[in-house]
Amino acid sequence: MSIEYEDLTDEQKKAVIDILSSGERVRLLTGFAGSGKTTLMKIIAEKAVSEGHFIGVEYICPTGRAASQLSSVVCARVLTVHRALYGKKEDEEIPILDANGNQIFCPITGMPKKRFTGRLIFSQPHAPCGDWVLLICDEASMIDTVIHRELVRHLPPNSVLLYVGDKGQLEPVNGRWGPDFSSPTAQLSQIHRQAEGSTITNLSFCVRTDSEHWPEGDDEVQYYDLFLEDVADWLVDHREGEEDATLCTWTNEMRQRINHLVRRKLGYDQAPTVVAEGEHILCLVNNYGSGLMNGDRVCVFKVGTLRLSTGIALLCYSEENHIPILINPEMLGRPVRQYNKWTSSLKQRYKEMKNTTSADMQELFRQGIDPSLAEQYESESDFMMSMWHHIDYGQCMTVHKLQGSEMAHVGLVWCPKMSTAARSESEFFRRLLYTAITRAKQTFVLWE
């Protein structure tokens, strides 16, 4: 059921007025889980246009999954921040050729047949939205100072950037918050009545306020003693039921242990390749060529092997959008600094050994990669580097990587190392726990 402005609480109505009447080019709406931020976002968007404040509203999110989820709520296109800032969709028409390279003509009209390339080109930063637009950025707690600076710098002079976020969540991994959460334009503090009966919301409130009186376990929230076999079985049961579920933890060490255990139970470790068809993989480094960003998780629907100058490589395709993902098996799950060292050496080799680069590129084309994808790049070496992705298994994620996503079922593994560290860093781990809880839409499970 849609919510009208008249149905809002006094606090929410004041927030709408404060946001729309503010003279600032960058505005911020904050609120904790269950305070009605998403509802208010939709009403602000509607009134922004109907009352003549702006001619349009556009939406962005830090991650692809968050963008997809918001799009289903607001019924509008939502771009990732990187795509809005650095990318543009090219719908250039190119002729369709036969096997001999000759132009194909329509037998009815006699006109040459053409197709759209639909290529995504990432370039230098540009305006993230049009003129006189209210640009709404959800999940603003993930925006660091660098991205914030780029958004503000390239924002059209007659447009406004509205951040919407939860200041109770973790700060960005690579820096501090860009939005000023200490001085929001409007802040929601009341829990919306639809969320008052939610055990997940009540638990998040207890964690946020540092209360020791957590709600008892029920159908929404469960607490268990930590046995890794039970943890893995929980995820396997959900996966076999084709349910939207994930596990998360703090350390990469624990994440890797759980990933290997789950993969063994699902039979992925028996696959002929190190990545199996049907499993989830996690992107660890931004790739502007494919649009897969750090923290994006995709399901693999097809895996093939090929021999390149680097040795045996994997060519995977994502289930959604069929994005080609080239992987060096020896780099899978390695530390980012090690992967960056490898790609730096590879890039230099591609530039110096052009015959090798051409041979690798032609092998990709023989494996089914569309040759037109290479046309957007200045050199063959640039194209080849755009194909490589730094990937790890995605059955279990760190809470930082999970931030910006919502899933039906979320399980958090609170390992002994976390309990020890939490004694000296209680605020950080309070935010970490709160972030994990608020990622769950239907059930949250805590193992400790």
BAKOLNU-82785 format. One record per atom (N, C-alpha, C): z, y, x. Coordinates in steps of 0.02 Angstrom, whole numbers, padded with zeros to 5 digits, always signed. Atoms other than C-alpha are relative to their C-alpha. Last residue first. Layout:
ZYX...
This chain:
-00038-00024-00057+00925-00858+01454+00053-00051+00019-00030+00055-00038+00784-00893+01331+00038+00030+00058-00029-00016-00065+00745-00759+01203+00031-00062+00030-00043+00052-00026+00627-00788+01056+00023+00021+00070-00018-00014-00069+00546-00652+00950+00050-00054+00022-00059+00034-00028+00456-00690+00788+00009+00020+00073-00028+00049+00047+00338-00596+00671+00062-00035+00026+00009-00021+00070+00272-00435+00750+00033-00049-00050+00004+00054+00048+00335-00454+00928-00006+00026-00072+00069+00026-00001+00294-00320+01059-00010-00053-00054+00043-00039+00045+00453-00226+01010-00073-00019+00005-00017+00011+00071+00564-00361+01084-00050+00034-00046+00020+00068+00019+00477-00358+01254+00013-00013-00074+00073+00003+00001+00490-00168+01269-00024-00069-00023+00023-00036+00060+00674-00169+01221-00076-00004-00007-00016+00042+00058+00711-00302+01352-00025+00032-00065+00042+00059-00005+00622-00202+01488+00011-00046-00061+00068-00019+00021+00702-00040+01433-00046-00060+00000-00004-00015+00072+00875-00118+01443-00068+00019-00026+00004+00064+00036+00823-00194+01609+00012+00009-00075+00066+00030-00006+00783-00024+01682-00005-00063-00042+00045-00040+00041+00943+00055+01615-00071-00028+00002-00009+00014+00071+01054-00085+01683-00050+00038-00044+00055-00038+00030+00990-00076+01861+00000-00009-00076+00007-00063-00036+01143-00129+01961-00055+00044-00029-00066-00029-00011+01206-00268+01847-00005+00068+00035-00018-00045+00056+01030-00301+01785+00068+00033+00010+00026-00068-00012+00979-00371+01955+00022+00049-00053-00031-00027-00061+01092-00523+01936-00021+00072+00012-00071-00013+00016+01043-00557+01756+00035+00031+00060-00003-00060+00041+00859-00539+01802+00072+00019-00015+00012-00057-00044+00873-00664+01945+00004+00066-00038-00062-00020-00035+00951-00788+01824-00008+00061+00045-00020+00045-00053+00792-00791+01717+00063+00026+00035-00047-00041-00038+00771-00702+01551+00031-00044+00054-00040+00043-00044+00616-00788+01483+00043+00045+00044-00021-00031-00063+00550-00684+01339+00045-00048+00038-00058+00031-00030+00451-00765+01197+00015+00031+00068-00014-00018-00070+00334-00665+01086+00063-00036+00023-00058+00036-00026+00254-00722+00922+00008+00015+00075-00040+00027+00054+00137-00617+00815+00065-00031+00026+00020+00068+00017+00075-00513+00959+00047-00027-00054-00044+00029+00051+00076-00328+00998-00026-00070-00015+00026+00051+00045+00004-00252+01155+00052-00018-00052+00061-00026+00032+00036-00089+01248-00032-00050-00047-00009-00066+00031+00161-00169+01366-00067+00026-00027+00001+00009+00074+00122-00352+01399+00005+00067-00036+00069+00015+00020+00076-00316+01581-00006-00006-00076+00041-00059-00014+00244-00231+01611-00072-00011-00023-00010-00047+00056+00333-00375+01524-00041+00063+00010-00058-00042-00010+00258-00493+01652+00006+00047-00059+00013-00065-00030+00137-00616+01578+00066+00033+00019-00061-00040-00003+00139-00801+01533-00016+00064+00038-00044+00031+00050-00013-00901+01478+00066+00039-00006-00030-00046+00048-00125-00776+01569+00041-00034-00054-00010+00035+00063-00181-00861+01729+00041+00044-00047-00053+00049-00005-00236-00738+01862+00006-00035-00067-00024+00035+00059-00392-00635+01890+00060-00045+00017-00062+00030-00025-00462-00507+02010+00038-00028-00060-00061-00017+00036-00640-00478+01950+00060-00034+00033-00060+00036-00021-00806-00475+02044+00061+00026-00038-00005+00065+00034-00961-00418+01949+00065-00036+00016-00023-00010+00069-00947-00234+01996+00011-00065-00037-00071-00014-00001-00956-00278+02181+00027+00009-00071-00036+00061-00017-01125-00359+02154+00075+00011-00001+00003+00046+00057-01194-00206+02065+00041-00063+00014-00043-00028+00052-01134-00087+02201+00002-00046-00061-00069+00014-00020-01212-00201+02334+00049+00027-00052-00016+00069+00015-01378-00200+02243+00072-00017+00017+00020+00049-00050-01381-00011+02249+00018-00070-00023+00042-00031-00050-01373+00142+02138-00025-00050+00051-00033-00010-00064-01307+00047+01988-00050+00026+00052-00044-00059+00003-01363+00064+01807+00030+00018+00067+00039-00062-00003-01513-00051+01832+00044+00062+00002+00001-00027-00067-01405-00201+01878-00033+00069+00004-00066-00025-00016-01361-00240+01697+00001+00034+00069-00003-00071+00017-01548-00251+01660+00069+00030+00015+00019-00044-00057-01551-00415+01756+00006+00074-00015+00056-00043+00019-01453-00501+01614-00018+00046+00058-00018-00070+00003-01342-00633+01694-00061+00043-00014+00002-00029+00067-01404-00807+01648+00023+00071-00006-00055+00028+00040-01361-00915+01799+00004+00032-00069+00019+00069+00017-01530-00877+01877+00053-00033-00044+00053-00004+00051-01486-00692+01867-00022-00071-00021-00032-00020+00063-01323-00725+01960-00051+00002-00057-00035+00060+00025-01420-00820+02094+00036+00015-00066+00050+00043+00032-01538-00671+02110+00032-00065-00026+00018-00030+00064-01389-00559+02145-00050-00043-00038-00055+00009+00047-01320-00673+02279-00018+00026-00069-00003+00071+00017-01489-00682+02365+00056-00014-00050+00055+00015+00047-01510-00493+02357+00002-00072-00022-00016-00032+00064-01339-00467+02438-00053-00017-00053-00053+00040+00031-01377-00592+02575+00018+00027-00068+00031+00062+00022-01541-00504+02612+00050-00046-00034+00033-00011+00064-01449-00337+02615-00035-00063-00025+00044+00059+00005-01329-00390+02751-00035+00001-00068+00032+00014-00064-01245-00227+02806-00050-00057-00004+00039-00058-00023-01203-00157+02635-00040-00016+00063+00056-00010+00045-01150-00325+02563-00045+00057+00023+00049+00052-00016-01042-00357+02717-00062+00007-00045+00032-00017-00063-00952-00192+02695-00054-00050+00018+00043-00058+00013-00918-00229+02513-00037+00021+00064+00061+00023+00034-00853-00401+02556-00049+00057-00011+00041+00036-00049-00729-00333+02684-00066-00022-00030+00021-00051-00049-00662-00207+02558-00045-00032+00053+00057-00036+00028-00661-00343+02424-00025+00054+00047+00058+00044+00004-00551-00456+02533-00061+00038-00027+00022+00010-00068-00429-00317+02577-00063-00043+00001+00034-00062-00021-00417-00269+02394-00026-00005+00071+00066-00002+00033-00378-00450+02349-00039+00062+00021+00041+00050-00033-00239-00456+02478-00070-00002-00030+00018-00027-00067-00165-00291+02416-00044-00050+00038+00054-00049+00006-00174-00357+02238-00021+00027+00068-00024-00069+00005-00069-00511+02278-00059+00050+00001-00027-00027-00063-00162-00676+02250+00025+00071-00011-00072-00009-00001-00176-00746+02074+00030+00028+00063-00032+00003+00065-00353-00811+02097+00076+00005+00006-00037-00062+00012-00416-00755+02267+00038-00001-00065-00051-00007-00052-00471-00927+02327+00042+00062-00009-00057+00044+00013-00561-00957+02162+00056+00007+00051-00008+00039-00061-00671-00803+02190+00061-00044-00010-00065+00012-00031-00708-00749+02013-00008-00038+00065+00011+00038-00062-00858-00671+01925+00066-00004+00038-00055-00011-00046-00823-00619+01745-00009-00045+00061+00003+00044-00059-00969-00598+01624+00054+00019+00051+00002-00038-00063-00913-00513+01461-00004-00049+00059+00037+00039-00051-00956-00619+01309-00008+00038+00065+00052-00041-00032-00900-00481+01187-00038-00036+00055+00018-00061+00036-00743-00580+01141-00048+00041+00042+00016+00021+00068-00735-00758+01207-00023+00060-00042-00054-00011+00048-00745-00693+01384-00022-00020-00070+00018-00047+00052-00875-00771+01498+00058+00006-00048-00030+00011+00066-00836-00854+01663-00026+00053-00048+00027-00050+00045-00938-00866+01824+00025-00018-00070+00000+00016+00072-00839-00957+01956-00030+00057-00039-00028-00050+00045-00879-00945+02141-00002-00026-00071+00002+00019+00070-00908-01071+02281+00034+00054-00041-00021+00068+00012-00939-00987+02449-00006-00016-00075-00073+00003-00009-00943-00801+02489+00026-00072-00006-00013-00007-00071-01132-00807+02514+00074-00004+00016+00021-00065-00026-01145-00873+02338+00015+00003+00074-00011-00009-00072-01138-01049+02265-00029+00067+00021+00061-00018-00036-01117-01062+02077+00018+00011+00073-00007-00009-00072-00991-01136+01957-00067+00018+00030+00050+00034-00041-00987-01115+01768+00014+00013+00074-00012-00004-00072-00855-01074+01639-00055-00038+00036+00051+00035-00039-00877-01035+01453+00015+00011+00074+00035+00048+00043-00758-00982+01313-00052-00040+00040+00062+00023-00031-00625-00895+01418-00034-00051-00046+00007+00073+00006-00492-00802+01319-00069-00019+00026+00057+00025+00038-00455-00626+01378+00002-00076-00002+00001+00073+00002-00301-00531+01436-00058-00023-00044+00039+00028+00055-00309-00349+01488-00001-00076+00006-00042+00018+00057-00166-00300+01603-00037-00028-00060-00061+00032-00022-00271-00205+01731+00045-00013-00061-00048-00039-00037-00431-00156+01643+00062-00042+00018-00064+00036+00000-00586-00249+01588+00049+00036+00046-00046-00030+00047-00723-00119+01557+00065-00038-00006-00005+00041+00060-00855-00230+01637+00044+00033-00054+00065+00026+00018-00912-00107+01770+00002-00039-00065+00035-00049+00042-00751-00007+01772-00070-00024-00020+00070+00010-00016-00650-00156+01834-00040+00045-00047+00050-00033+00042-00465-00114+01842-00070-00016+00024+00026-00062-00029-00363-00242+01939-00052+00030-00047-00051-00031-00041-00251-00385+01880-00021+00067+00031+00032-00044-00049-00354-00454+01734+00055+00039+00038-00027-00068-00002-00264-00597+01647-00034+00040+00055-00007-00026-00067-00339-00763+01596+00017+00074-00003-00005-00073-00008-00316-00858+01435+00007+00017+00074-00064-00028-00021-00376-01037+01418-00004+00076+00008-00050-00004+00053-00517-01105+01310+00066+00030+00022+00025-00029+00062-00631-01162+01451+00055-00002-00053+00026+00045+00050-00531-01200+01606-00026+00038-00061-00008-00032+00065-00506-01095+01762-00034-00044-00052-00068-00026+00000-00478-01189+01924+00015+00041-00062-00004-00064-00034-00635-01291+01887+00071+00027-00006+00038+00004-00063-00660-01475+01844+00001+00065+00040+00069-00025+00007-00521-01463+01713-00035-00003+00068+00047+00055-00011-00369-01574+01740-00073+00022-00007-00001+00017-00071-00251-01426+01766-00047-00059+00016+00047-00043-00036-00303-01363+01594-00003-00018+00074+00053+00038-00032-00221-01512+01510-00050+00041+00039+00061-00009+00040-00119-01407+01390-00059-00037+00030-00011+00028+00066+00045-01474+01462-00062+00006-00045-00004+00073-00005-00016-01444+01640+00008-00032-00069+00067+00025-00013-00072-01267+01598+00000-00077+00005+00037-00002+00064+00098-01231+01520-00070-00028+00010-00029+00049+00045+00190-01287+01677-00038-00004-00065+00020+00066-00024+00073-01192+01793+00027-00055-00045+00073+00009+00009+00092-01033+01692-00022-00070+00021+00013+00014+00070+00281-01052+01682-00074-00012-00012-00028+00066+00016+00301-01066+01869-00016-00019-00071+00045+00050-00028+00181-00919+01896+00026-00071-00015+00063+00001+00039+00279-00807+01779-00046-00055+00024-00013+00037+00061+00443-00855+01863-00063-00005-00043-00019+00068-00019+00379-00801+02034+00011-00042-00063+00062+00039-00007+00291-00649+01961+00015-00072+00018+00026+00011-00067+00460-00583+01906-00065-00040-00001-00002-00058-00045+00507-00504+01740-00036-00013+00065-00059+00001-00041+00462-00624+01599-00003+00060+00048-00004-00053-00050+00335-00647+01461+00066-00006+00038-00064-00001-00035+00272-00785+01348-00001+00058+00049-00001-00006-00073+00131-00767+01223+00071-00004+00026-00065+00004-00032+00084-00805+01044-00007+00008+00075+00000-00055-00048-00057-00775+00919+00069+00003+00033-00039-00059+00019-00067-00942+00830+00001+00049+00058+00045-00058-00003-00204-01072+00853+00035+00064-00024+00006-00024+00068-00083-01210+00799-00044+00061-00006+00033+00054+00036-00113-01295+00966-00008+00017-00074+00070+00001-00019-00074-01128+01047-00038-00055-00038+00034-00057+00031+00089-01109+00951-00075+00000+00016+00000+00011+00073+00148-01284+00997-00037+00057-00036+00050+00051+00014+00096-01257+01179-00005-00012-00075+00066-00032-00002+00195-01094+01185-00055-00050-00016+00005-00051+00053+00356-01176+01125-00070+00032-00001+00015+00034+00063+00329-01329+01234-00008+00049-00057+00071+00019+00000+00320-01217+01388-00020-00034-00065+00039-00062+00001+00488-01136+01351-00075-00017-00005-00002-00025+00070+00567-01304+01308-00042+00063-00007+00039+00047+00039+00511-01375+01477-00003+00023-00073+00071-00017-00005+00576-01218+01561-00045-00047-00039+00028+00061-00028+00753-01244+01499-00076+00009-00001+00062+00003-00037+00845-01080+01469-00014-00070+00029-00015+00009-00071+00976-01086+01333-00066-00013+00037-00008+00068-00025+00907-01024+01168+00022+00002+00074-00027-00001-00068+00911-00869+01059+00012-00072+00023-00037+00060-00021+00803-00850+00903+00022+00009+00073-00027-00004-00068+00741-00698+00808+00039-00063+00015+00035-00050-00040+00629-00692+00654+00021-00001+00073+00070+00018-00005+00679-00853+00562-00039+00048+00045+00027+00018+00065+00863-00822+00601-00073-00019+00009+00067+00028+00002+00975-00792+00751-00021-00019-00070+00002+00072-00009+01126-00681+00729-00072-00025-00006+00006+00040+00061+01106-00495+00751-00002-00074+00016+00068+00020+00016+01168-00419+00915-00001-00040-00066+00000+00038+00063+01338-00337+00918-00071-00016-00022-00013+00070-00015+01350-00284+01101-00005-00045-00062-00051+00032+00042+01268-00116+01067+00007-00074+00019-00047+00036-00044+01174-00031+01208+00058-00031-00039-00064-00036+00002+01092+00091+01087+00054-00033+00041+00012-00071-00017+00915+00031+01131+00065+00040+00003+00015-00005-00072+00969-00151+01136-00007+00073+00020-00060+00018-00038+01053-00141+00966-00011+00007+00075-00047-00056+00007+00905-00048+00892+00063-00013+00040+00025-00054-00044+00782-00178+00961+00047+00061-00003-00015+00018-00069+00889-00313+00880-00023+00054+00048-00072-00007-00010+00885-00224+00712+00020-00018+00071-00015-00072-00004+00696-00204+00723+00074+00011+00013+00029-00024-00063+00674-00389+00762+00015+00074+00010-00046+00018-00054+00795-00434+00623-00026+00023+00067+00030+00040-00053+00689-00337+00500+00051-00015+00054-00019+00070+00007+00781-00279+00345-00027-00045+00054-00073+00007-00005+00777-00095+00394+00021-00073-00004-00018+00037-00061+00590-00100+00431+00075-00015+00004+00036+00065+00000+00525-00052+00257+00022-00043+00060-00035+00048+00043+00663+00082+00249-00036-00068-00002+00034+00000+00064+00595+00173+00400+00028-00056-00044+00037+00062+00009+00724+00187+00539-00030+00000-00070-00021+00044+00055+00774+00369+00563-00044-00062-00003-00061+00036-00019+00754+00452+00734+00022-00050-00054-00025+00038+00057+00578+00522+00729+00060-00041+00022-00034+00063-00016+00540+00658+00857+00026-00033-00063-00037+00026+00057+00418+00803+00848+00029-00069+00019+00014-00047+00054+00340+00914+00981+00038-00021-00063+00054+00016+00047+00425+00809+01113-00011+00055-00051+00009-00057+00044+00527+00884+01257-00058-00013-00049-00063-00036+00006+00603+00747+01365-00005+00059-00047-00041+00029+00053+00455+00634+01330+00067+00035-00007-00069-00021-00010+00343+00749+01432+00044-00025-00057-00028-00040+00056+00180+00653+01432+00073+00016+00013+00037-00062+00001+00125+00595+01607+00024+00044-00057+00036-00020+00060+00262+00467+01624-00039+00065+00010-00042-00023+00054+00307+00418+01801-00043+00019-00060-00019-00069-00001+00204+00314+01920+00044+00018-00059+00025-00037-00058+00114+00153+01955+00020+00073+00001-00014+00034-00063+00211+00035+01841-00016+00045+00060+00059+00032-00032+00213+00154+01693+00018-00029+00068+00045-00049-00028+00388+00187+01620-00060-00036+00031+00005-00006-00073+00464+00051+01514-00045+00058+00020+00035+00052-00037+00497+00079+01330+00000+00014+00075-00047+00053-00019+00630+00183+01243-00032-00053+00043-00031-00016-00064+00520+00337+01246+00052-00052+00021-00070+00020+00005+00410+00264+01110+00033+00010+00067-00030+00052-00042+00239+00342+01093+00074-00008-00011-00047+00034+00045+00112+00452+01005+00031-00057+00040-00028+00063-00023+00019+00579+01112+00048-00028-00052-00063+00020+00031-00083+00712+01024+00020-00068+00027-00020+00068-00016-00219+00795+01128+00068-00013-00029-00071+00010-00012-00296+00951+01050+00013-00074+00014-00029+00062+00025-00475+01013+01049+00073-00006+00021-00020-00008+00070-00546+01188+01063+00030-00063-00031-00047-00056+00011-00548+01194+01254+00023+00009-00072+00037-00060+00021-00626+01020+01271+00048+00056-00020-00004-00011+00072-00504+00901+01359-00039+00063-00019+00066+00006+00030-00565+00867+01536+00000+00007-00076+00050-00039-00038-00413+00930+01632-00068-00001-00035-00010-00072+00014-00290+00868+01500-00055+00041+00033+00012-00013+00071-00357+00690+01504+00005+00074-00016+00072+00004+00013-00370+00689+01694-00016+00014-00073+00032-00058-00031-00191+00751+01717-00075+00001-00014-00017-00059+00041-00124+00623+01594-00035+00062+00027+00042+00003+00060-00217+00484+01685+00013+00060-00045+00070-00007-00021-00137+00533+01851-00046+00002-00061+00016-00070-00015+00037+00567+01780-00073+00009+00018-00033-00028-00058+00053+00397+01697-00025+00070+00015+00042-00051-00033+00009+00349+01519+00039+00030+00059+00037+00032-00054+00094+00186+01466-00042+00050+00040-00048+00016-00053+00228+00273+01361-00034-00033+00060+00000-00052-00052+00084+00350+01262+00049-00015+00056-00032+00034-00056+00056+00191+01162+00004+00046+00061-00057+00042+00017-00062+00290+01048+00025-00036+00062-00010+00053-00049-00174+00433+01105+00063-00039-00017-00065+00034+00005-00236+00542+00963+00003-00057+00049+00004+00062-00037-00377+00665+01001+00069-00032+00001-00068+00021-00014-00382+00800+00867-00006-00069+00033-00022+00067+00019-00560+00865+00881+00074-00008+00016-00038-00008+00062-00630+01041+00883+00023-00067-00028-00032-00065+00012-00757+00993+01016+00035+00001-00067+00043-00056+00016-00792+00809+01054+00039+00065-00008+00014-00007+00072-00684+00682+01144-00046+00059-00011-00017+00062+00035-00637+00613+01316-00014+00003-00075-00039-00015+00060-00733+00753+01405+00015-00064-00039+00032-00049+00043-00795+00686+01572+00044+00010-00062-00035-00020+00062-00725+00591+01719-00039+00052-00039-00053-00048-00013-00855+00527+01843+00032+00022-00065+00022-00052-00046-00953+00374+01790+00059+00045+00017-00059-00039-00018-00930+00211+01700-00019+00048+00055+00003-00029-00066-01088+00146+01617+00063+00042+00012-00058-00043-00009-01079+00027+01470+00001+00026+00072-00037+00005-00063-01250-00045+01431+00057+00050+00003-00071+00004+00016-01307-00068+01252+00044-00003+00062-00036+00031-00055-01482-00103+01320+00074-00009-00016-00051-00044-00029-01569-00070+01155+00037-00037+00056-00069+00018+00015-01727-00170+01123+00047+00052+00032-00050-00027-00047-01912-00131+01112+00069-00026-00021-00068+00020+00016-02068-00207+01036+00048+00026+00053-00035+00039-00051-02228-00109+01060+00072-00016-00022-00042-00041-00043-02311-00053+00897+00035-00044+00052+00036-00014-00062-02454-00153+00823+00039+00042+00049+00010-00072-00009-02371-00138+00654-00043+00017+00060+00010-00033+00064-02387-00319+00597-00016+00074+00009+00065+00019+00030-02413-00417+00757-00015+00036-00065-00012+00028+00066-02272-00319+00845-00067-00017-00033+00012-00046+00055-02319-00294+01027+00014-00036-00066+00010+00037+00062-02248-00380+01183-00008+00051-00057-00030-00030+00059-02273-00291+01351-00016-00042-00062+00044-00042+00041-02322-00407+01493+00037+00025-00062-00013-00070-00011-02199-00470+01625-00044+00047-00040+00044-00025-00053-02270-00644+01634+00009+00074+00014-00017+00034-00062-02125-00722+01537-00042+00024+00059+00004+00073+00002-02148-00593+01399+00014-00029+00069+00055+00029-00037-02082-00416+01402-00002-00076-00009-00010+00072-00005-01976-00317+01280-00062-00031+00032+00050+00046+00028-01985-00130+01314+00020-00073+00009+00045+00024-00053-01826-00028+01344-00048-00050-00030+00048+00051+00021-01730+00080+01221-00045-00019+00059+00068-00012-00021-01579+00171+01293-00046-00058-00024+00042+00037+00046-01421+00146+01193-00073+00013+00015+00070-00017-00005-01303+00197+01332-00041-00044-00047+00042+00055+00024-01120+00192+01289-00073+00023+00001+00040-00020+00057-01020+00311+01395-00046-00058-00019+00057+00039+00021-00879+00280+01515-00038+00030-00058+00048+00017-00053-00758+00375+01622-00063-00034-00025+00003-00047-00055-00638+00469+01509-00059-00013+00047+00010-00068+00025-00660+00382+01342-00010+00050+00056+00068-00005+00027-00687+00213+01424-00014+00069-00026+00049+00000-00054-00534+00234+01533-00071+00006-00026-00002-00065-00035-00425+00287+01387-00053+00002+00054-00051-00002-00051-00479+00135+01287-00003+00068+00035+00021+00015-00068-00581+00178+01135+00060-00008+00045-00050-00020-00049-00532+00168+00952-00024-00022+00069+00012+00022-00068-00663+00164+00814+00054+00027+00046+00045-00045-00037-00590+00190+00642-00009-00029+00070+00068+00011+00025-00501+00088+00508-00050+00050+00032+00027-00066+00020-00332+00165+00556-00071-00005-00027-00048-00037+00041-00241-00003+00561-00030+00065-00028-00008+00036+00063-00379-00118+00622+00047+00036-00047+00062-00006+00039-00427+00010+00754+00007-00034-00068-00003-00064+00035-00246+00018+00813-00062+00009-00044-00051+00002+00051-00248-00167+00852+00004+00065-00039+00023+00044+00054-00413-00161+00944+00050-00001-00057+00055-00035+00035-00359-00010+01047-00024-00042-00059-00032-00052+00041-00194-00095+01092-00053+00038-00040-00034+00034+00056-00291-00249+01149+00033+00051-00046+00048+00023+00049-00410-00143+01253+00032-00033-00060+00027+00068-00012-00271-00052+01342-00049-00019-00056+00003+00019-00071-00216+00131+01364-00033-00067+00012-00059+00040-00018-00263+00184+01186-00006-00020+00073+00003+00037-00063-00384+00313+01116+00065-00037+00011-00058+00038-00022-00419+00386+00943-00014-00033+00068+00021+00056-00042-00534+00522+00877+00063-00032+00029-00054+00033-00036-00505+00644+00734-00028-00059+00039-00001+00072-00005-00631+00767+00664+00060-00025+00039+00057+00027+00036-00672+00945+00613-00002-00076+00003+00050+00028-00045-00499+01007+00658-00058-00026-00042-00024-00011-00068-00362+01112+00576-00052-00022+00052+00043-00042-00042-00462+01123+00415+00026+00015+00070-00026-00068+00000-00330+01061+00293-00037+00046+00048+00003-00027+00069-00428+00902+00254+00026+00072-00004+00069-00014+00021-00461+00869+00439-00002+00033-00068+00031-00041-00052-00286+00879+00514-00071+00020-00019-00013-00070+00014-00215+00818+00348-00032+00046+00053+00032-00020+00064-00297+00647+00366+00008+00074-00013+00073+00001-00008-00254+00627+00550-00035+00023-00063+00018-00058-00041-00074+00680+00521-00075+00005+00009-00006-00058+00044-00061+00553+00379-00017+00064+00038+00055+00001+00048-00129+00413+00489+00002+00062-00046+00062-00013-00036-00012+00455+00633-00059+00004-00049+00005-00072-00008+00136+00465+00514-00065+00019+00036+00011-00030+00067+00111+00286+00460-00012+00074+00006+00069+00016+00019+00093+00232+00642-00017+00029-00069+00048-00039-00039+00251+00324+00695-00072-00013-00023+00058-00021+00039+00356+00254+00553-00051+00040+00037-00010-00069+00024+00529+00243+00632-00060+00027-00038-00021-00003+00070+00525+00053+00644+00009+00069-00028+00030+00052+00043+00521+00046+00834+00028+00005-00070-00014+00068-00019+00580+00210+00911-00033-00049-00048-00041+00035+00049+00499+00379+00886+00010-00072+00023-00037+00058-00025+00399+00506+00982+00042-00030-00056-00040+00028+00054+00261+00626+00930+00035-00062+00027-00030+00066-00008+00193+00729+01074+00043-00017-00060-00057+00008+00045+00076+00878+01080+00024-00072+00004-00025+00068-00007-00045+00938+01214+00064-00006-00041+00060+00042-00005-00150+01092+01172+00019-00073+00009+00011+00033-00065+00008+01181+01112-00063-00043-00002+00055-00033-00035+00000+01299+00963-00016-00031+00067-00012-00016-00070+00103+01185+00853-00060+00033+00032-00008-00073-00008+00068+01197+00668+00013+00021+00072+00060-00036+00019-00005+01022+00649+00005+00076+00011+00058+00021-00040+00130+00932+00747-00061+00043-00015-00010-00022-00070+00277+01030+00676-00061-00017+00043+00008-00073-00003+00214+01009+00497+00004+00024+00072+00070-00015+00015+00191+00821+00515-00013+00075+00007+00039+00020-00058+00362+00804+00599-00074+00015-00010-00009-00051-00052+00445+00904+00461-00041-00016+00062+00039-00058+00022+00371+00786+00332+00005+00056+00052+00070+00013-00013+00437+00637+00432-00044+00059-00021+00011+00000-00072+00614+00706+00439-00074-00010+00016+00000-00070-00022+00611+00749+00254-00014+00005+00075-00067-00028-00004+00561+00571+00215-00005+00072+00023-00033-00003-00065+00381+00534+00169+00071+00026-00007-00046+00056-00006+00324+00484-00006+00040+00001+00065-00057-00011+00044+00247+00655-00043+00052-00056+00007-00044-00049-00031+00133+00635+00108+00063+00010-00041+00022-00069+00008+00059+00477+00033+00051+00047+00032-00055-00047+00008+00088+00301+00096-00027+00070-00004+00004-00061-00039-00048+00170+00070+00059+00046-00016+00000-00060+00042+00000+00000+00000+00000+00062+00044
